[in-house]
């Protein structure tokens, strides 16, 4: 008795139709479109957190250098260049921290009424002396903000979260 081919597909009939493929691609595109804002916001937050950790580490290195080498260290904060500098009276000691794209210095604390908004400010770290009370407000593209503030009592930089503007 011959085997009937009824109910069996030929090898040329197997596969995916163009319409099925378009439906799958459309579903994937919708999923990406829905999740993209939260993913990009998450990346911006990670970038902001990394920048604030870098600033804390940078200020700590200046404080450590002042104490260990017994040299005055100047911290220069430039809003216009989006950069922090450390300078010392020690020959050849100069460090620079350029903030990443998408992160900018919003303000330098304490703020003064008659100060130029784009002016650089500098603070001196004396060995064995009181640490000046200063801070830096940084924001990302989504307007989330963090403040890195140096506590004058402990001399430790701390990060504060600010509500989004």
C-alpha positions as YAML, in Angstrom:
chain: A
units: angstrom
residues:
- id: 1
  name: UNK
  ca: [0.00, 0.00, 0.00]
- id: 2
  name: UNK
  ca: [1.45, 3.35, -0.97]
- id: 3
  name: UNK
  ca: [1.97, 5.93, 1.70]
- id: 4
  name: UNK
  ca: [-0.38, 8.82, 1.23]
- id: 5
  name: UNK
  ca: [1.03, 12.33, 1.18]
- id: 6
  name: UNK
  ca: [-2.24, 13.82, 2.34]
- id: 7
  name: UNK
  ca: [-1.79, 15.93, 5.50]
- id: 8
  name: UNK
  ca: [1.97, 16.29, 5.00]
- id: 9
  name: UNK
  ca: [3.63, 19.55, 3.92]
- id: 10
  name: UNK
  ca: [6.08, 19.70, 1.13]
- id: 11
  name: UNK
  ca: [9.49, 21.10, 2.03]
- id: 12
  name: UNK
  ca: [8.83, 24.10, -0.19]
- id: 13
  name: UNK
  ca: [5.72, 25.03, 1.86]
- id: 14
  name: UNK
  ca: [7.59, 25.22, 5.19]
- id: 15
  name: UNK
  ca: [8.74, 28.64, 6.48]
- id: 16
  name: UNK
  ca: [7.46, 32.02, 7.52]
- id: 17
  name: UNK
  ca: [5.32, 34.23, 5.41]
- id: 18
  name: UNK
  ca: [6.12, 37.87, 4.84]
- id: 19
  name: UNK
  ca: [3.07, 38.96, 6.82]
- id: 20
  name: UNK
  ca: [4.11, 36.86, 9.83]
- id: 21
  name: UNK
  ca: [7.59, 38.39, 9.67]
- id: 22
  name: UNK
  ca: [6.14, 41.93, 9.50]
- id: 23
  name: UNK
  ca: [3.94, 41.26, 12.53]
- id: 24
  name: UNK
  ca: [6.94, 40.05, 14.58]
- id: 25
  name: UNK
  ca: [9.10, 43.02, 13.52]
- id: 26
  name: UNK
  ca: [6.25, 45.44, 14.37]
- id: 27
  name: UNK
  ca: [5.82, 43.92, 17.83]
- id: 28
  name: UNK
  ca: [9.57, 44.21, 18.49]
- id: 29
  name: UNK
  ca: [9.59, 47.84, 17.28]
- id: 30
  name: UNK
  ca: [6.69, 48.71, 19.61]
- id: 31
  name: UNK
  ca: [8.48, 47.08, 22.57]
- id: 32
  name: UNK
  ca: [11.65, 49.07, 21.84]
- id: 33
  name: UNK
  ca: [9.72, 52.32, 21.44]
- id: 34
  name: UNK
  ca: [7.96, 51.82, 24.77]
- id: 35
  name: UNK
  ca: [11.13, 50.90, 26.68]
- id: 36
  name: UNK
  ca: [13.53, 53.45, 25.12]
- id: 37
  name: UNK
  ca: [12.66, 56.45, 27.35]
- id: 38
  name: UNK
  ca: [13.22, 54.46, 30.54]
- id: 39
  name: UNK
  ca: [16.45, 52.98, 29.20]
- id: 40
  name: UNK
  ca: [17.83, 56.37, 28.15]
- id: 41
  name: UNK
  ca: [16.80, 57.88, 31.48]
- id: 42
  name: UNK
  ca: [18.60, 55.05, 33.24]
- id: 43
  name: UNK
  ca: [21.75, 55.66, 31.23]
- id: 44
  name: UNK
  ca: [21.59, 59.40, 32.01]
- id: 45
  name: UNK
  ca: [21.23, 58.64, 35.72]
- id: 46
  name: UNK
  ca: [24.18, 56.25, 35.61]
- id: 47
  name: UNK
  ca: [26.27, 58.91, 33.86]
- id: 48
  name: UNK
  ca: [25.29, 61.50, 36.50]
- id: 49
  name: UNK
  ca: [26.12, 59.12, 39.35]
- id: 50
  name: UNK
  ca: [29.50, 58.29, 37.80]
- id: 51
  name: UNK
  ca: [30.28, 61.99, 37.38]
- id: 52
  name: UNK
  ca: [29.45, 62.76, 41.01]
- id: 53
  name: UNK
  ca: [31.61, 59.85, 42.20]
- id: 54
  name: UNK
  ca: [34.43, 61.21, 40.05]
- id: 55
  name: UNK
  ca: [34.07, 64.66, 41.61]
- id: 56
  name: UNK
  ca: [34.09, 63.19, 45.14]
- id: 57
  name: UNK
  ca: [37.21, 61.17, 44.32]
- id: 58
  name: UNK
  ca: [38.87, 64.19, 42.72]
- id: 59
  name: UNK
  ca: [38.26, 66.43, 45.74]
- id: 60
  name: UNK
  ca: [39.41, 63.65, 48.08]
- id: 61
  name: UNK
  ca: [42.66, 63.36, 46.14]
- id: 62
  name: UNK
  ca: [43.23, 67.10, 46.60]
- id: 63
  name: UNK
  ca: [42.52, 66.85, 50.33]
- id: 64
  name: UNK
  ca: [44.85, 63.86, 50.65]
- id: 65
  name: UNK
  ca: [47.60, 65.61, 48.70]
- id: 66
  name: UNK
  ca: [47.38, 68.68, 50.94]
- id: 67
  name: UNK
  ca: [47.64, 66.55, 54.09]
- id: 68
  name: UNK
  ca: [50.30, 64.08, 52.98]
- id: 69
  name: UNK
  ca: [52.61, 66.52, 51.22]
- id: 70
  name: UNK
  ca: [51.92, 69.42, 53.55]
- id: 71
  name: UNK
  ca: [51.30, 71.70, 50.55]
- id: 72
  name: UNK
  ca: [48.48, 74.10, 49.81]
- id: 73
  name: UNK
  ca: [46.21, 72.78, 47.07]
- id: 74
  name: UNK
  ca: [43.95, 75.04, 45.03]
- id: 75
  name: UNK
  ca: [40.67, 73.64, 43.69]
- id: 76
  name: UNK
  ca: [39.50, 75.60, 40.63]
- id: 77
  name: UNK
  ca: [35.96, 75.02, 39.35]
- id: 78
  name: UNK
  ca: [35.18, 76.35, 35.88]
- id: 79
  name: UNK
  ca: [31.54, 76.37, 34.76]
- id: 80
  name: UNK
  ca: [32.47, 77.64, 31.31]
- id: 81
  name: UNK
  ca: [34.86, 74.74, 30.67]
- id: 82
  name: UNK
  ca: [32.88, 72.19, 32.70]
- id: 83
  name: UNK
  ca: [36.15, 71.31, 34.39]
- id: 84
  name: UNK
  ca: [37.72, 71.00, 37.83]
- id: 85
  name: UNK
  ca: [41.44, 71.60, 38.41]
- id: 86
  name: UNK
  ca: [43.80, 70.87, 41.27]
- id: 87
  name: UNK
  ca: [46.97, 72.96, 41.53]
- id: 88
  name: UNK
  ca: [49.65, 72.77, 44.17]
- id: 89
  name: UNK
  ca: [52.73, 74.73, 45.09]
- id: 90
  name: UNK
  ca: [54.58, 71.45, 44.58]
- id: 91
  name: UNK
  ca: [56.40, 71.37, 41.25]
- id: 92
  name: UNK
  ca: [54.46, 69.46, 38.56]
- id: 93
  name: UNK
  ca: [51.31, 68.74, 40.55]
- id: 94
  name: UNK
  ca: [48.30, 69.63, 38.43]
- id: 95
  name: UNK
  ca: [45.21, 67.49, 37.93]
- id: 96
  name: UNK
  ca: [42.22, 68.04, 35.68]
- id: 97
  name: UNK
  ca: [38.74, 66.51, 35.71]
- id: 98
  name: UNK
  ca: [36.64, 67.11, 32.61]
- id: 99
  name: UNK
  ca: [33.00, 66.20, 33.15]
- id: 100
  name: UNK
  ca: [31.51, 63.86, 30.53]
- id: 101
  name: UNK
  ca: [29.16, 64.89, 27.74]
- id: 102
  name: UNK
  ca: [25.63, 65.38, 28.98]
- id: 103
  name: UNK
  ca: [26.76, 66.41, 32.47]
- id: 104
  name: UNK
  ca: [27.35, 70.07, 33.24]
- id: 105
  name: UNK
  ca: [28.14, 72.23, 36.24]
- id: 106
  name: UNK
  ca: [24.96, 74.11, 37.11]
- id: 107
  name: UNK
  ca: [26.28, 76.16, 40.04]
- id: 108
  name: UNK
  ca: [29.17, 76.56, 42.43]
- id: 109
  name: UNK
  ca: [28.21, 76.84, 46.09]
- id: 110
  name: UNK
  ca: [27.99, 79.10, 47.97]
- id: 111
  name: UNK
  ca: [26.42, 81.31, 45.32]
- id: 112
  name: UNK
  ca: [26.99, 85.06, 45.39]
- id: 113
  name: UNK
  ca: [24.57, 87.72, 44.12]
- id: 114
  name: UNK
  ca: [26.94, 89.85, 42.05]
- id: 115
  name: UNK
  ca: [29.08, 87.05, 40.65]
- id: 116
  name: UNK
  ca: [29.52, 86.36, 36.94]
- id: 117
  name: UNK
  ca: [27.55, 83.21, 36.13]
- id: 118
  name: UNK
  ca: [30.33, 81.69, 34.01]
- id: 119
  name: UNK
  ca: [33.24, 82.77, 36.20]
- id: 120
  name: UNK
  ca: [35.67, 80.25, 37.66]
- id: 121
  name: UNK
  ca: [35.90, 79.95, 41.42]
- id: 122
  name: UNK
  ca: [38.78, 78.66, 43.47]
- id: 123
  name: UNK
  ca: [39.09, 77.25, 46.98]
- id: 124
  name: UNK
  ca: [42.27, 76.60, 48.95]
- id: 125
  name: UNK
  ca: [42.90, 73.39, 50.86]
- id: 126
  name: UNK
  ca: [45.43, 74.00, 53.63]
- id: 127
  name: UNK
  ca: [47.31, 71.14, 55.26]
- id: 128
  name: UNK
  ca: [46.00, 70.70, 58.79]
- id: 129
  name: UNK
  ca: [43.58, 73.57, 58.29]
- id: 130
  name: UNK
  ca: [39.84, 73.84, 58.15]
- id: 131
  name: UNK
  ca: [38.37, 72.67, 54.86]
- id: 132
  name: UNK
  ca: [36.37, 75.39, 53.11]
- id: 133
  name: UNK
  ca: [32.66, 74.80, 52.77]
- id: 134
  name: UNK
  ca: [31.95, 74.58, 49.06]
- id: 135
  name: UNK
  ca: [29.86, 72.53, 46.69]
- id: 136
  name: UNK
  ca: [29.13, 71.85, 43.05]
- id: 137
  name: UNK
  ca: [25.70, 71.28, 41.56]
- id: 138
  name: UNK
  ca: [25.78, 69.10, 38.44]
- id: 139
  name: UNK
  ca: [22.86, 68.26, 36.17]
- id: 140
  name: UNK
  ca: [22.27, 65.88, 33.28]
- id: 141
  name: UNK
  ca: [20.21, 66.29, 30.09]
- id: 142
  name: UNK
  ca: [17.06, 65.10, 31.85]
- id: 143
  name: UNK
  ca: [17.56, 67.89, 34.46]
- id: 144
  name: UNK
  ca: [18.26, 65.45, 37.29]
- id: 145
  name: UNK
  ca: [20.65, 67.15, 39.71]
- id: 146
  name: UNK
  ca: [23.20, 66.16, 42.33]
- id: 147
  name: UNK
  ca: [25.19, 68.34, 44.72]
- id: 148
  name: UNK
  ca: [28.69, 67.38, 45.80]
- id: 149
  name: UNK
  ca: [29.23, 69.32, 49.00]
- id: 150
  name: UNK
  ca: [32.33, 69.37, 51.19]
- id: 151
  name: UNK
  ca: [31.45, 69.26, 54.87]
- id: 152
  name: UNK
  ca: [33.71, 71.75, 56.70]
- id: 153
  name: UNK
  ca: [33.49, 69.80, 59.98]
- id: 154
  name: UNK
  ca: [34.64, 66.45, 58.63]
- id: 155
  name: UNK
  ca: [36.31, 67.54, 55.40]
- id: 156
  name: UNK
  ca: [34.50, 64.75, 53.57]
- id: 157
  name: UNK
  ca: [32.73, 65.39, 50.25]
- id: 158
  name: UNK
  ca: [29.17, 64.08, 50.21]
- id: 159
  name: UNK
  ca: [26.61, 63.65, 47.44]
- id: 160
  name: UNK
  ca: [23.07, 64.99, 47.83]
- id: 161
  name: UNK
  ca: [20.20, 64.20, 45.47]
- id: 162
  name: UNK
  ca: [18.09, 67.12, 44.37]
- id: 163
  name: UNK
  ca: [14.57, 66.83, 42.96]
- id: 164
  name: UNK
  ca: [14.37, 67.06, 39.18]
- id: 165
  name: UNK
  ca: [13.68, 70.56, 37.92]
...
